[in-house]
Amino acid sequence: MTNLQPGGPSHRRFSLLVALLAACAASFLFAEAAQGTALTSSPSTVSFGTVALGAKSTQTLAVKNTSTTGITVTVASITGSGFSISSLPVPFYLGVGSTTYFAVGFTPTSSGTFSGTLSLKNANSTVVLSVGLSGSGSGSSTGSGGTTAGRLTSSPSSVSFGTVPVGNKNTQTLAIKNISTASLTVSSASVSGTGFSIGLLPTPFSLNAGATTYFAVGFKPAASGTVTGTLTLKNSTGSTLVAVSLSGTGSGSTGGLTSSTSKLNFGNETVGGSTTLAVTLINSGNSSVTISGVSINGSGFSVTGGISGATVAAGQSAIMNIAFAPRTTGTFNGTVTVVSNAANTAPVIAVTGTGISSTAHSVALSWLPSTSTGVVGYNVYRSTVSGSSYSRVNSSPTASTKFTDGSVVSEETYYYVVTAVNSSGAESVKSSQITAVIP
C-alpha cells in the first residue's frame, strides 16, 4: 500500500511472508539433541522382584518432560530377557511439563536374575530417557509339570509410590493371582509402614486356581521422609501366601513458578502499532500456585489477558501475553515481574523494543514461525545487492515474527532474508529473499 501526502515525506510499507526453508528445520536438529535425558520416569528404576515362571508382572511408568522445550520420541526399545513394553505408540510428542503413562512387563521363562534397560530416543537418536529394569524368575515343578500348590503372585510384585506431598494420597492397584493348582483362601490381610493402607479387600476370601482379584494400596505421608512397608496375605494357618514390598517418600508442599524465557526482544514497532509475545509460566513444584498480579516497569509495555488471579496446578503451565505499543520513537526497556504465592523467587522477564516513526520511509516485514525446536528468536538481514552482502539490521534476535525497518532511504532497492536463532546463538540457513523498492 502506498500513501503519498502533498508537501510531506512519502511512506511505504511492504508485507513479507517468508516460509523458512526445510533446511532450517534440518539445521536445528542439534537443538533437540542438546536436550539429553530431558525426560524423567516415576519410578526411576523398575524392580519386578521375584516372579513365577510363566507368570507376568506389570508396572506402570509415568514419563514427564522436565525440559523447557517439547520433545518428540521416535524410538522406544527394551533390552533384557523377559522384559516387554506396551501401550506406547511411537512417534509421540510430549510438551513441556506434560506426562504420559505406559506399562512395562516381565515374564521370566527360566529361573535366575535378569536385568535390562528401557530406552527412549528422539529423532536425532539421542537417548532422552533410560530406565533400569530388574527381576528374578523362580518356580518349582511337580511331577506333572505344574506349579507347586499354595502360591499367590502380585502384579506389580513391589510398589513404589515415589514422592508424595504431605497430606496427599497416592493409590496403586494390585492384581493378586492364584498360580497354584487348587483353590486358596486368604484369611488375613495386613499392611505395615506409616502412611500405607489397603482398601476393598474383605477377608476371608477364596481364589480359585488361575483366578485373579484386584484391590488398591495407598500411601498418604504424614511427614517428610522415606517410608517402607509390606503388604502380607496369609491363610488360616498363618502361612504367608504373598508379601508385597511398599515404599514411598513424603515431601513438604511446595510451589515453584518459572518462566520459559528471561528476556523478550520485540524489535522495531511503528509508533501507534502493537506487537504481542507469549511467555509460558510453569509450576515446577508439587502444589498449586496462585498468581496474584503482575508488576510492569517500562513505557509501552503491558500484559493482556487474565493471568492475574489464575491458579496453576503442580506440573502445569499458563500463558502470559506481553504487548509492546510505543507511543513515541526510541528504544524502550523494562521488566515484567510475576507476583504469586510460590516459594521461589518471582520470575522476572526483561523486555525491550524500539518505536520508529510512522511518517518516514519504512519496510514492514513478517514471516511464518520456524517449526524447529529450540528457536528463541530471529535475525533480519538486508542488502542492496541481490543474493549477497547481507548485513544484520536488528541488534539482537527478535522473538516476534515481524520487524519494521525504518532506516531505508528513497529511490533505493533492498533485499531481505531471515534466519532462526537458538539459545546458543547458532543460526539456521537464510530464508528465501524478498525485494522492497523505496519510491
C-alpha positions in Angstrom: 0.0 0.0 0.0 1.4 3.4 -1.0 0.3 6.7 0.7 1.6 10.0 -0.7 0.9 13.2 1.2 1.4 16.5 -0.6 4.2 18.6 0.8 5.3 15.8 3.1 7.5 12.7 3.1 6.2 9.6 1.4 5.5 6.4 3.4 5.5 3.0 2.0 5.0 -0.3 3.9 5.8 -3.7 2.5 4.4 -7.0 3.9 6.5 -10.1 3.6 5.7 -13.8 4.3 8.9 -15.8 4.5 8.4 -19.6 4.7 11.6 -20.8 6.4 13.2 -23.5 4.2 13.2 -27.2 5.1 16.9 -26.8 5.6 16.2 -24.5 8.5 14.5 -27.4 10.3 17.4 -29.7 9.5 19.9 -27.2 10.9 18.1 -27.2 14.2 18.3 -31.0 14.9 21.1 -30.1 17.3 18.6 -28.2 19.5 16.8 -31.4 20.4 20.0 -33.4 20.6 21.2 -30.9 23.3 18.3 -31.8 25.5 20.0 -35.0 26.6 18.0 -37.0 29.2 15.2 -34.4 29.4 12.5 -36.9 30.4 12.1 -38.3 33.9 10.4 -41.5 34.9 8.5 -42.3 38.1 9.6 -44.8 39.3 13.2 -44.0 38.0 14.0 -47.8 38.0 11.7 -50.8 37.9 12.2 -53.9 40.1 9.8 -56.6 39.4 11.0 -58.7 42.3 10.5 -62.5 42.1 8.0 -63.7 39.5 6.9 -67.3 39.0 7.9 -68.9 35.7 5.3 -68.3 33.1 3.6 -65.5 35.1 3.8 -61.9 34.1 4.4 -58.9 36.3 3.4 -55.4 35.0 4.3 -51.9 36.3 3.2 -48.5 35.0 5.7 -45.8 34.3 4.9 -42.1 34.4 7.2 -40.3 32.0 7.4 -36.5 32.3 9.0 -33.8 30.2 11.0 -31.7 32.7 12.9 -29.7 30.0 12.0 -26.3 28.7 11.1 -27.5 25.1 8.8 -30.1 23.6 10.3 -33.5 22.8 9.3 -36.0 20.1 10.1 -39.6 21.0 10.7 -41.6 17.8 12.2 -44.9 19.1 11.3 -47.0 22.2 13.5 -50.0 22.8 14.0 -52.5 25.6 16.8 -55.0 26.4 17.0 -58.0 28.7 15.3 -61.4 28.5 11.7 -61.5 29.5 11.1 -57.7 29.6 8.5 -56.1 27.4 6.8 -52.7 26.7 3.2 -51.9 25.8 0.8 -49.1 25.3 3.4 -46.8 23.8 2.8 -45.9 20.1 5.8 -44.1 18.6 6.5 -41.5 17.5 4.8 -39.3 20.1 5.2 -35.7 21.2 5.5 -34.6 24.9 5.0 -30.9 25.6 6.8 -29.0 28.4 5.7 -30.3 31.8 3.4 -33.0 30.2 3.3 -36.6 31.4 2.4 -39.8 29.6 1.8 -43.3 31.0 2.7 -46.8 29.7 3.4 -50.3 31.0 6.5 -52.4 31.2 6.3 -56.1 31.9 8.4 -59.1 33.0 7.7 -62.7 32.1 10.5 -65.0 33.1 11.0 -68.2 31.1 13.7 -69.6 33.4 14.9 -69.3 37.0 17.6 -66.7 37.8 18.1 -62.9 37.9 17.6 -60.7 34.9 18.3 -57.1 34.1 17.6 -54.8 31.2 17.0 -51.2 30.1 14.2 -49.3 28.6 15.4 -46.5 26.3 13.5 -43.7 24.6 15.2 -41.7 21.8 14.4 -38.6 19.8 14.7 -38.2 16.0 18.4 -37.4 16.4 19.0 -40.9 18.0 19.8 -39.1 21.3 18.6 -41.0 24.4 16.1 -38.8 26.3 15.2 -41.4 28.9 16.9 -44.6 30.2 15.2 -46.7 32.9 16.9 -49.7 34.5 14.8 -52.9 34.8 15.4 -56.0 37.0 13.6 -59.1 38.1 14.0 -62.7 39.1 12.3 -65.8 37.8 11.5 -68.7 40.1 9.4 -71.8 40.3 9.5 -75.5 41.2 7.9 -78.2 39.2 5.7 -81.0 40.3 5.8 -84.5 38.8 3.2 -83.5 36.2 5.0 -80.3 35.3 2.6 -78.0 37.1 3.4 -75.2 39.7 3.6 -76.2 43.3 0.3 -75.6 45.1 -0.2 -72.9 47.8 1.1 -69.7 46.0 -0.2 -66.3 45.1 1.6 -63.7 43.0 1.2 -60.0 42.9 1.5 -57.7 39.8 3.4 -55.5 40.4 5.5 -57.5 42.8 6.6 -54.4 44.6 5.1 -50.9 44.8 7.0 -47.6 44.7 4.7 -44.6 45.3 7.5 -42.1 44.5 7.4 -38.7 46.1 4.0 -37.6 47.5 3.3 -34.2 49.1 2.5 -34.5 52.8 -1.3 -34.8 53.3 -1.9 -36.0 49.7 -2.6 -39.7 48.8 -1.3 -41.8 46.0 -3.1 -45.1 45.1 -1.9 -48.0 43.1 -3.8 -51.2 42.1 -2.5 -54.7 42.7 -3.5 -57.8 40.7 -3.3 -60.9 43.0 -3.3 -64.2 41.1 -3.6 -67.8 42.3 -0.9 -69.7 40.3 -1.4 -73.0 42.1 -3.5 -75.9 41.1 -6.0 -75.6 43.9 -8.3 -73.0 45.4 -6.7 -70.9 48.1 -8.4 -69.0 51.0 -6.9 -65.7 52.2 -7.8 -65.4 55.9 -6.0 -62.1 56.8 -4.5 -59.1 55.0 -2.2 -56.7 56.9 0.0 -53.8 55.9 3.0 -52.3 57.8 4.7 -49.0 57.5 3.4 -45.5 58.4 1.1 -44.0 55.9 0.3 -47.2 53.9 -3.2 -48.6 53.7 -5.2 -51.2 51.9 -8.8 -51.0 50.7 -11.6 -53.0 49.2 -10.3 -56.4 50.4 -12.8 -58.1 52.7 -11.3 -61.2 54.4 -11.6 -64.1 54.4 -12.0 -64.7 50.7 -11.3 -67.6 48.3 -9.4 -67.6 45.0 -9.8 -70.4 42.5 -6.8 -71.9 40.7 -5.7 -69.5 38.0 -8.2 -66.7 39.2 -7.2 -63.1 39.8 -8.5 -60.4 42.2 -7.8 -56.7 42.2 -7.5 -54.2 45.1 -5.8 -50.9 45.9 -3.0 -50.0 48.2 -2.4 -46.3 49.2 0.2 -44.0 50.6 -0.6 -40.8 52.5 2.5 -39.5 54.2 2.0 -37.6 57.4 5.6 -36.2 57.5 8.6 -35.7 55.2 10.9 -38.6 54.7 11.2 -42.1 53.1 8.9 -44.9 54.4 8.9 -48.6 53.7 6.4 -51.3 54.5 4.9 -54.6 53.5 1.5 -55.9 52.5 1.1 -59.5 53.6 -1.7 -62.0 52.8 -1.9 -65.2 54.9 -4.0 -68.4 55.0 -5.8 -69.8 58.1 -2.6 -71.5 59.4 -0.7 -68.2 59.3 1.4 -69.1 56.3 2.3 -66.2 54.0 0.7 -66.6 50.6 2.2 -63.4 49.2 4.2 -60.4 50.5 4.5 -57.2 48.6 7.1 -54.6 49.4 5.9 -50.9 49.7 7.9 -47.7 49.6 7.3 -44.0 49.3 8.7 -40.6 50.2 6.8 -37.8 51.9 7.7 -34.2 50.9 6.7 -30.8 52.1 4.1 -29.0 49.9 6.0 -26.5 47.7 5.1 -24.4 44.7 7.7 -23.1 42.2 7.0 -20.8 39.4 9.4 -20.4 36.4 9.1 -18.7 33.1 10.0 -20.1 29.6 12.3 -17.2 29.0 14.0 -14.4 31.0 14.0 -11.8 28.2 11.9 -10.7 25.2 13.0 -8.5 22.3 10.1 -7.0 20.4 12.4 -5.5 17.8 11.1 -2.4 15.9 7.4 -1.4 16.1 5.8 1.6 14.4 4.5 4.3 16.7 0.8 3.6 17.2 1.2 -0.1 16.3 1.4 -3.1 18.7 3.2 -6.5 19.0 2.2 -9.3 21.4 4.5 -12.1 22.5 3.7 -15.1 24.7 5.6 -16.3 27.8 4.9 -19.7 29.4 4.7 -19.8 33.2 5.5 -23.3 34.6 4.7 -24.6 38.1 7.7 -26.8 38.8 6.6 -27.5 42.4 4.3 -30.2 43.8 1.4 -27.9 44.9 -0.8 -25.3 43.2 0.4 -21.7 42.7 -1.9 -18.7 42.6 -0.7 -15.7 40.5 -1.9 -12.6 42.4 -0.7 -9.9 40.0 1.9 -8.7 37.5 4.3 -5.7 38.1 5.3 -3.8 34.9 8.2 -1.3 34.6 8.9 0.5 31.3 7.0 2.7 28.9 4.9 1.0 26.2 4.7 -2.5 27.8 1.6 -4.2 29.1 0.2 -7.6 29.9 -3.0 -8.7 28.2 -5.4 -11.5 29.2 -6.5 -12.8 32.6 -3.2 -14.1 34.1 -3.8 -12.3 37.4 -5.8 -14.5 39.8 -5.0 -17.6 37.8 -4.2 -20.8 39.7 -1.6 -23.1 38.1 -1.7 -26.8 39.3 1.5 -28.7 40.1 3.3 -29.6 36.8 1.0 -27.5 34.7 1.6 -24.2 32.9 -0.2 -20.9 31.9 0.4 -18.4 29.1 1.1 -14.7 29.8 0.8 -12.4 26.8 3.1 -9.3 26.9 2.4 -6.4 24.5 4.6 -3.6 23.2 2.9 -0.5 21.9 5.3 2.5 21.6 3.8 6.0 21.8 7.0 7.8 20.7 10.1 6.9 18.8 13.2 5.5 20.6 14.3 2.4 22.4 12.4 1.3 25.5 13.5 -1.2 28.2 11.5 -2.6 31.1 10.7 -5.6 33.2 7.6 -7.8 33.8 7.5 -9.4 37.3 5.1 -12.2 38.1 3.8 -12.0 41.7 2.5 -15.3 43.3 2.5 -17.4 46.4 5.2 -19.6 45.0 8.1 -20.4 47.4 10.8 -19.5 44.9 11.9 -16.0 43.6 9.3 -14.4 41.4 10.0 -14.8 37.6 11.2 -11.5 36.0 11.2 -11.1 32.2 13.4 -8.3 30.8 11.6 -6.6 27.8 13.0 -4.3 25.1 11.6 -2.7 21.9 12.1 0.2 19.6 9.5 2.6 18.4 10.0 4.0 14.9 8.3 6.9 13.1 5.2 6.1 11.1 5.8 9.0 8.7 9.3 8.2 7.4 10.1 5.5 4.8 9.9 2.1 6.3 9.6 -1.6 5.3 7.3 -3.8 7.4 8.4 -7.5 7.3 6.6 -10.5 8.7 7.3 -14.3 8.4 6.0 -17.7 9.4 7.5 -19.1 12.6 10.1 -21.8 12.4 8.8 -25.3 13.2 12.2 -26.4 14.6 12.6 -27.0 18.3 14.8 -24.7 20.4 14.2 -21.5 18.4 14.3 -18.3 20.7 14.3 -15.6 18.0 15.1 -14.3 14.5 17.7 -12.2 12.8 16.8 -9.9 9.9 19.4 -9.2 7.2 19.3 -6.6 4.5 21.4 -5.9 1.4 21.4 -3.6 -1.6 22.8 -6.4 -3.7 20.5 -9.3 -4.7 21.7 -12.6 -3.2 24.8 -11.5 -1.3 26.4 -8.9 1.0 23.7 -9.1 3.7 24.1 -7.1 6.9 22.0 -7.7 10.1 19.6 -4.8 10.8 18.4 -5.9 14.3 20.8 -5.6 17.2 19.7 -8.8 18.8 17.3 -11.6 17.8 13.7 -10.6 17.9 11.2 -13.0 19.5 8.5 -11.6 17.2 7.7 -12.8 13.7 7.6 -9.3 12.3 10.1 -6.4 12.0 9.9 -2.9 10.7 13.0 -1.4 9.1 12.9 2.3 9.5 16.4 3.1 8.2 15.7 2.9 4.5 16.1 5.8 2.0 14.3 7.0 -1.1 14.9 5.6 -4.5 16.8 2.5 -3.3 16.1 -1.2 -3.6 16.6 -3.5 -0.7 16.8 -7.3 -0.4 15.8 -9.1 2.9 16.3 -12.6 4.4 15.6 -14.0 7.8 17.3 -16.7 10.0 16.1 -18.5 13.1 18.4 -18.5 16.2 18.6 -21.0 19.1 19.6 -20.3 22.7 23.3 -20.9 21.9 23.2 -18.2 19.3 23.5 -20.6 16.3 21.6 -19.6 13.2 19.7 -21.6 10.6 20.3 -21.2 6.9 18.8 -18.0 5.3 15.2 -17.9 4.2 14.2 -17.1 0.6 14.8 -13.4 -0.4 12.3 -10.6 -0.7 12.7 -7.4 -2.5 11.5 -3.9 -1.4 11.7 -0.8 -3.7 11.6 2.5 -1.9 9.9 5.3 -4.0 
